[in-house]
Amino acid sequence: MEVVKVLQKGQIVIPKDLRERLHIEEGKRLIVEEFEGVLLVMPEPKNPITAMRGLLKPFAEASSVETVRKLRKDRDLKWQ
């Protein structure tokens, strides 16, 4: 764990070993977010669309075919 100091203009210095591991070079853009009181700083992905691939996978309960079958079954039961 590293401790950094916030400078006058709100700037912080990312320790060199972290910059090297994450390939953060001068001019590279970073994403800064707050999540439940924690500050997250992440390198901006080269392709944001590709970076989001699979993001919703943990929330998927079934395949699209199974989902359509369930919706049709539910619809048919309501119309009886």
ABEGO torsion letter per residue (X at the ends): XBBBBBBAAGBBBBBAAAAAAAGBBBGBBBBBBBBGGBBBBBBBBABAAAAABGAAAAABABBAAAAAAAAAAAAAAAAX
